[in-house]
Structures are given as structure tokens and as C-alpha cells.
Amino acid sequence: LQGCARSTGYQGGLRPIVVGDPAGGLFMRIPYLPPPYAAGQLVDGAGVFAVPPGRSFVKVRPDCRFDRTFQLAEFIPGDPSNGGLTIARAGGLLYVGGARPTSPTTESVGRVAVFNATTGALVAARDLTSLGVAFVEGVAPDGRAVIIGRLRGVLGTNMVAALLDVASGAVTALTPATGLLFAKLIGTTLYLQPSIGTTLHAFDVVTGQPKAGWTNPSLGVTDIEASGGRLFVATSGGGNSGLVALSEATGLVDPTWTAPALTLASAGPGVQRLGLLGTRLYVRGPAVRAVGGSQR
């Protein structure tokens, strides 16, 4: 589109960093611009947009230009490129997750904050002192933030999943407690896999309990999409195991749906990402060389 943002650096991180705006635009985490670019300098069809220090997100209008009147209240002091920053939207509220440095010499603590999506005004904020960073995976129907957090002082993949009432600070822990490799919220179900070779867990974020009737299938998960009662799962396996369909209700393999055989490069991963648009399922995997015998 003419006038769309350009020259905005790169966007890192694994969690949501862009969410839609009901007015037709979007909210976007401020991208990190490596030297020699000036920190927080963005460019769009109206010229250079100098982001005020300490801002974490910007609002993009439907014409792809930055909304220069939207000023999100300060969330993280210092460098806005922190890879922990995540965002989710529920109605007229923005949920932002990340970390708050306690001092230049100590580890940060996880923080989740809620902002007014129209004005950027801070509605509520909560520090989670047991976490070094808090990723916002989504928002439950009752307004609780679905968070994935890294335990303070623990390196590696030791993570916890929980539901957080930002206003009161009440936390409802989900299990498995640590070692999460994959997490994704689809509707009101949070899918979690603690580590390679373990089962895929499903939790109802309305009740905070394991999903009733779910079988916890065992498969290596890299991405999930859902449609029409089926749960499409991309896996890290080779051969024909790069994509499988499960029953969304039970987690059992759906024998009526079979993907074309995938030809993979030796020692390469299987399918890594899925995208669902209408009735078409898009599959991405750098090691995929052919689909159903045809080069792709």
C-alpha cells in the first residue's frame, strides 16, 4: 500500500508482537534498529517518526502510517528492543508483557500491564517477582492474561504457564509447571508441550483446568492451527510425519484426513509453521523439497 511503513528494522521474539485494531489498523511493538540507526526512529509515508523514549508500542493507522497522537504510557524503562515484550488485545484493552529492570545490576522481574487501546493510558500493572520475564500469550474470556513466564534465576527452558488477574494479582498456575517448549492459545484452549518427546497438554483457560476428554497425544509440536473441529499439528518429524490432524475435542488422530507425503532434506526438520486462511492450510518447512511427489 502506498504510504506503508518502511525501513523499520527487524522484529524479534517468539510471542505475539503485532495485534489488530478494531478501527482497521494495528498495534506493533517498536522494532529494534541496530547501529548506526537512531533508537526508536521509524519511517512511514509521512516521514521520520521519532518514538518517545520508554515507549514500547506504536499504533499504525489503516493507511499504514504511524498514529502520532497515540502515546502508550511507559512500560519498560530503557531499551525498547527487549525481546520479552509481547502484546495481546481484548476489546478496547491492550495487554503488554515483558520485564521491568529492578536496577542496572540485578535481574529484571516479569511485568504485565493493561492499557487503554484508544488513549494509551495505563489501566493496571502487575510485577511478578518470581519471574524474570512474562510473555503474554493471550487473554481469557474473563479478562485474565494468559502468560508464559521464565523463572527468575533459572537458565534454559524452565518456564511456567499461568492465568493472571492483573488488577488483583491473583495467579492460577497451569501444569506442567516447567520446561515449556511450545505454547499456543486457540480460542479458550491453551496448548502446551513441556519438552521434546513429551505429550501435548490442553488447558481450558475459562476453568484453569485440563481440557475435559483430551488424551494428551505424544508428538513433537512446532505449530498448531484449528478449523472445523480439527486440530492441525506441525511436527518436527521426518518422512510423512510433518503434518497430522487431530480431533480438536479429544486429541486423537483423525484418520479421515491425510496430508500428501512430504519429501524432506536429510537431517532437516519437518514442518515448522502453519497458516490457515479460509479452507486452505499453508505449510512452511525449510527442509521440505516435495509435496505428494511434486517439487515445492
VOGU-3710 file (C-alpha; in Angstrom, 3 decimals, decimal comma):
1> lqgcarstgy> 0,000/0,000/0,000  1,225/3,463/-0,796  2,493/5,186/2,345  3,053/1,986/4,305  5,778/1,918/6,932  9,245/1,046/5,692  12,828/0,942/6,980  11,674/-0,187/10,411  14,425/-2,633/11,320  13,626/-6,182/12,374
11> qgglrpivvg> 11,108/-7,657/14,770  12,429/-10,413/17,038  10,868/-12,610/19,671  8,630/-15,666/19,623  5,416/-14,326/21,117  2,770/-12,019/19,639  4,232/-8,625/18,788  1,507/-7,355/16,434  -2,257/-7,292/17,081  -5,117/-5,841/15,094
21> dpagglfmri> -7,019/-2,659/15,931  -10,839/-2,795/15,571  -10,595/0,538/13,727  -8,710/-1,184/10,911  -5,062/-0,556/11,802  -2,776/-2,429/14,142  -0,626/-2,147/17,247  3,028/-3,026/16,755  5,971/-3,456/19,058  8,613/-0,854/18,354
31> pylpppyaag> 11,269/-2,571/16,262  14,893/-2,523/17,248  17,122/-0,576/14,877  20,754/-1,686/15,132  23,541/0,922/14,889  24,044/3,263/13,158  20,292/3,907/13,181  18,842/6,100/15,892  16,929/4,156/18,525  13,183/4,495/18,111
41> qlvdgagvfa> 13,324/6,229/14,728  10,699/4,841/12,362  9,837/5,878/8,820  6,487/5,958/7,040  4,835/7,845/4,206  4,746/10,999/6,318  8,490/10,942/7,016  10,549/10,131/10,087  8,640/9,255/13,255  10,740/9,745/16,387
51> vppgrsfvkv> 9,350/7,440/19,075  9,472/8,995/22,556  11,935/7,273/24,938  10,497/4,478/27,018  7,604/3,735/24,654  7,033/0,079/23,915  4,430/0,023/21,151  3,096/2,198/18,365  -0,306/2,379/16,721  -0,500/2,070/12,946
61> rpdcrfdrtf> -3,476/3,596/11,131  -5,435/1,808/8,381  -3,410/3,736/5,780  -0,223/2,154/7,243  1,083/5,397/8,717  2,006/5,674/12,381  -0,584/7,353/14,599  1,419/10,233/16,003  -1,251/11,115/18,582  -1,192/7,691/20,283
71> qlaefipgdp> 1,263/7,654/23,172  1,388/4,401/25,115  2,325/5,037/28,734  5,853/3,996/29,657  6,102/0,282/30,337  9,778/-0,606/30,348  12,490/1,936/31,100  15,486/1,760/28,843  15,905/-0,138/25,602  12,540/-0,965/23,961
81> snggltiara> 14,194/-3,745/21,923  13,871/-6,175/24,862  12,894/-9,488/23,298  10,427/-10,232/26,064  7,881/-7,610/25,027  4,601/-9,140/23,870  1,133/-7,787/23,242  -2,465/-9,030/23,126  -5,753/-7,193/22,680  -9,152/-7,849/24,269
91> ggllyvggar> -11,808/-5,379/23,169  -10,617/-1,881/23,994  -7,702/-3,012/26,151  -4,080/-3,837/25,311  -2,211/-6,378/27,432  1,566/-5,982/27,357  4,011/-8,475/28,842  7,726/-8,174/29,375  10,129/-7,342/32,143  10,927/-4,434/34,447
101> ptspttesvg> 14,593/-3,955/35,346  14,927/-3,558/39,105  18,358/-1,926/38,818  21,266/-1,904/36,358  22,996/-4,673/38,292  20,157/-7,064/39,149  17,902/-9,297/37,119  14,591/-7,922/35,917  11,194/-9,031/37,153  8,297/-10,031/34,936
111> rvavfnattg> 5,614/-7,404/34,393  2,191/-7,450/32,770  0,350/-4,181/32,159  -3,032/-3,248/30,699  -3,548/-0,089/28,624  -6,498/1,725/27,075  -6,238/0,954/23,355  -7,653/4,343/22,366  -5,632/6,691/24,552  -2,688/4,552/25,662
121> alvaardlts> -3,441/5,324/29,318  -2,266/2,777/31,864  -5,211/0,843/33,371  -3,369/-1,632/35,623  0,081/-3,192/36,028  1,437/-6,123/37,985  5,004/-7,175/38,785  5,621/-10,923/39,127  8,676/-11,183/41,342  9,074/-14,929/40,803
131> lgvafvegva> 9,541/-14,418/37,057  12,372/-12,863/35,089  10,092/-12,117/32,118  6,385/-12,620/31,434  5,161/-13,382/27,906  1,504/-12,593/27,183  0,107/-15,454/25,108  -3,451/-14,104/25,000  -6,456/-13,105/27,106  -9,054/-15,398/28,682
141> pdgraviigr> -12,771/-14,532/28,273  -12,918/-13,223/31,862  -10,066/-10,763/31,239  -7,254/-12,734/32,858  -3,962/-12,641/30,965  -2,670/-15,987/29,702  1,048/-15,768/30,483  4,146/-17,886/29,912  6,928/-16,817/32,266  10,600/-17,604/32,738
151> lrgvlgtnmv> 11,537/-18,323/36,338  13,956/-15,808/37,861  17,498/-17,031/38,302  16,889/-20,152/36,180  18,508/-20,539/32,788  17,329/-22,653/29,874  13,744/-23,534/29,038  12,351/-23,524/32,578  9,026/-21,769/32,126  5,668/-21,631/33,870
161> aalldvasga> 2,184/-21,144/32,441  -0,500/-19,287/34,373  -3,614/-17,135/34,291  -3,086/-13,670/35,804  -5,696/-11,236/37,087  -3,699/-8,051/36,534  -5,912/-5,931/38,781  -5,750/-8,169/41,865  -2,510/-10,030/41,194  -4,228/-13,417/41,630
171> vtaltpatgl> -2,396/-16,163/39,735  -3,869/-19,511/38,701  -0,999/-21,852/37,837  -1,317/-24,315/34,981  0,633/-27,552/34,678  3,051/-28,843/33,532  4,959/-26,315/35,591  8,366/-26,056/33,930  10,306/-26,742/30,772  7,832/-25,451/28,169
181> lfakligttl> 8,982/-25,701/24,552  5,686/-24,839/22,858  2,594/-22,869/23,869  -0,288/-21,505/21,824  -3,731/-20,198/22,716  -6,537/-21,104/20,285  -9,959/-19,896/21,351  -10,243/-20,784/25,038  -7,760/-23,667/24,912  -4,074/-23,276/25,740
191> ylqpsigttl> -1,902/-25,992/24,221  1,401/-26,697/25,985  4,259/-29,085/25,354  6,849/-29,228/28,160  9,772/-30,756/26,238  10,762/-32,854/23,236  9,199/-36,297/23,210  6,521/-35,477/25,781  2,775/-35,219/25,387  0,766/-32,222/24,208
201> hafdvvtgqp> -1,332/-30,843/27,069  -4,529/-28,828/26,662  -5,948/-26,452/29,295  -9,274/-24,674/29,392  -8,468/-21,055/30,260  -12,057/-20,474/31,395  -11,744/-23,019/34,200  -7,950/-23,177/34,519  -8,234/-26,961/34,421  -7,066/-29,600/31,908
211> kagwtnpslg> -9,428/-29,802/28,947  -12,085/-32,450/29,551  -11,765/-35,508/27,314  -8,315/-34,573/26,000  -5,922/-37,511/25,528  -2,520/-35,715/25,679  -1,141/-37,091/22,378  2,602/-37,723/22,123  4,216/-35,874/19,216  6,819/-33,172/18,659
221> vtdieasggr> 4,921/-29,912/18,093  6,185/-26,891/16,186  2,871/-25,160/15,380  -0,899/-25,643/15,617  -3,957/-24,348/13,755  -7,614/-25,288/14,246  -10,637/-25,360/11,946  -13,866/-27,312/11,611  -13,303/-29,482/14,650  -9,809/-30,489/13,546
231> lfvatsgggn> -6,518/-29,516/15,130  -3,742/-29,379/12,529  -0,362/-30,056/14,106  3,022/-29,390/12,500  5,689/-31,659/13,862  9,470/-31,873/13,808  9,440/-35,444/12,496  10,617/-36,566/9,080  9,000/-38,554/6,271  5,196/-38,327/6,294
241> sglvalseat> 5,070/-37,169/9,911  5,457/-33,462/9,200  1,716/-32,788/9,467  -1,128/-34,546/11,248  -4,777/-33,778/12,014  -6,242/-34,457/15,455  -9,745/-34,258/16,809  -9,987/-30,836/18,449  -12,195/-32,354/21,145  -10,147/-35,426/22,079
251> glvdptwtap> -6,631/-35,093/20,672  -6,977/-38,422/18,872  -5,597/-38,733/15,332  -8,275/-38,040/12,710  -7,971/-40,975/10,255  -10,160/-39,260/7,655  -7,577/-36,530/6,950  -4,192/-37,353/5,459  -1,684/-34,831/4,161  0,289/-35,541/0,966
261> altlasagpg> 3,623/-37,226/1,653  6,427/-34,738/2,294  9,896/-35,247/0,908  12,425/-33,715/3,287  16,114/-32,977/3,045  18,153/-35,441/5,079  18,629/-34,465/8,715  16,317/-31,489/8,211  13,375/-30,554/10,425  9,820/-31,232/9,320
271> vqrlgllgtr> 7,085/-28,630/9,107  7,777/-25,565/11,243  4,890/-23,139/10,681  1,233/-23,315/9,670  -1,130/-20,662/8,379  -4,872/-21,087/7,966  -6,806/-18,857/5,553  -10,354/-19,914/4,796  -10,222/-23,586/3,840  -6,548/-23,542/2,858
281> lyvrgpavra> -3,774/-24,669/5,160  -0,367/-23,207/4,339  2,710/-25,182/5,393  6,250/-23,889/5,833  9,349/-26,002/6,371  12,853/-25,168/5,104  13,625/-28,854/4,642  10,536/-29,626/2,527  11,597/-30,462/-1,039  8,441/-32,017/-2,485
291> vggsqr> 4,761/-32,440/-1,617  2,957/-35,517/-2,926  5,838/-36,222/-5,291  5,845/-32,729/-6,863  8,672/-30,327/-6,162  7,615/-27,401/-3,974
//
